[in-house]
Every structure is written in C-alpha cells, then in structure tokens.
C-alpha cells in the first residue's frame, strides 16, 4: 500500500490523465473513481478519453456501468504501478535526507477521537516514520484547543473549537449528535426523537467543557422541568457503559460507540433538535507558528486518513 505522503506527492507530480486512469482501473468505474478522487465524473471520463486518444488505443471495455481493462489497459496499469512503487522508494530516500526519520509530534485530543480514530492514524504514521516520537494528551475539547494555542501541542483533535485568531481549523467534518441507549430502552423503537423525549428518562449528560454539553444546554434551557440529571461525567466511555448496563440515555456522536452498535449492545438515535444536528470535528493548529517538519507530516497523514475513515462513518 502506498504511503499517504507518496500518494500526495504523486497527485501533484503526475498528470491527471494517468492518476484518473489508475483510479478508474482500480475502482472499476468512472463514478467510483470520481468519489475517490473527489472530482466530477465528467472530468475523470474526459481525461481517460484524452489518454486513449493520445495513445491511439482503447484502455477499457465498457460493460454497462462497469469498466474492464483492455489488454492495452493492463499493460499501462502495470507500468503505472511500477512507477508508483519506484516513486515511493524515492520519497523514502528524500524523507531520510530531510530528517523525517526522527522528531517529535505532540497531540492533544478529545476522548472519542483518541479511542477510535487516532490509534489507526498513529500506527500507520509510525509504520512510515518509525523514528518519530508521538506524544498524545487526552482532554476535553476546550483543553485540547487551549494546549494548541499555548504551544503545548502541535496538533489538536477537538470538537467545536473556539473561534480564535490564534487557531487554524485546517480540517473539519460535521458529525450528527444522537441519543445512545440499550436496545430494550422504551424509546428504542421511536423515530424523530428530540431532547425533550429523552429527558423524561434517566440520562447521562456530558460534563461542562465537552462540546456536546454546550449544544445540549441550549435545548435544555427551553424545556420546562428539564433539570433532572441521572449522572454527569466527562467520560464518553462511562456514559456508554451506563447506557449499556443501566438503561440510561447518553449523548454523543457515533465515534466511539461503533463496536457497541455493531455488537447490538447499543443503538444510536439521531436527535432532531437543530443545534444537535452536527458536532464539528476539527483538526487545529496554531496560526501563530508554522509546524515543524515532523508535526507537519503527521498533520498531512492524519487528514488524509481521517477523510477516508469519516467517509465510511457517514455511509453507515
């Protein structure tokens, strides 16, 4: 598998026609390639047609919506893969010259991201750069943003960071907030749930400082008699355990509860209240200082990996 860095450099250095052909050949269709490349289907098709015209050969046999490589297409695909493989080796040599085999990356992250997303991101990064030390601090959304602002962390993974000139949210992705409950909860079969429906039952509220709590409090202030709280905690893992074992309703995004949902221990019900429609996951850096080489490479790697992982969450 090509490294994220090699793929990024290849996107900049190789012609669109070759890259689009490779994506279509591996995905099996123009539409799938356009999604992977994040470009219009017409652009992918146009570049492939141009390449076929330039070579004077048909590269694909079009069967319905699927595309099958012709003999000429197989030859070209093998060439491109050899070229990419050679290129990745060259990138590794260049990285060694630039000192990317050593350094430190300091990360501040909220619990859900640290638990479910960061392990895979860090592992794949260290497979490419095993000499780089990665230091992770887990905290609330506010604290993660503060650490980046105060130069205590290079990169922050947080939800709804404060709008400050000292922070740059270089990547963001909106995630739906929902009620998490056991499958036998009285509300488990209800659709179109709002926070008011949930507050008729024991709930576990995120503690102040967690981004979801601020959004929930906006709605709670409009609901008469909504002051009852079963428990308040700054740990999403604890709230999931209470929902799973004590028939309590918790509130969070799907990040962190995938395994419980897949195992049938919990269900996730999106909430209809408008401020709860999306919790914005952001990767933040300081706008006052440039990232050193190792943190900059980790940031690029993390954004590339998160885009793929979050796309699969959205598809569920």
Buried (B, 14 or more C-beta within 10 A) or exposed (E): EBBBBBBBBBEEEBEBBBBBBBBBBEBBBBBBBBBBBEBEBEBBBBBBEBBBEEEEBEBBEEEEEEBEBBEBBEEBBEEBBEBBEEBBEEBBEEBEEEEBBEBEBBBBBBBBBBBBBBEEBBEBBBEBBEEBEBEBBBBBBBBBBBBBBEEBBBBBBBBBBEEBEBBBBBBEBEBBBBBBBBEEBEBEEEEEBBBBBBBEBBBBBBBEEBBBBBBBBEBBEEEEEBEEEBBEBBEBEBBBBBBBEEBBBBBBBBBBBBEBBEEEBBBBBBBEBEBBBBBBBBBBBBBEEEBEBBBBBBBBBBBBBBEEBBEEBEEE
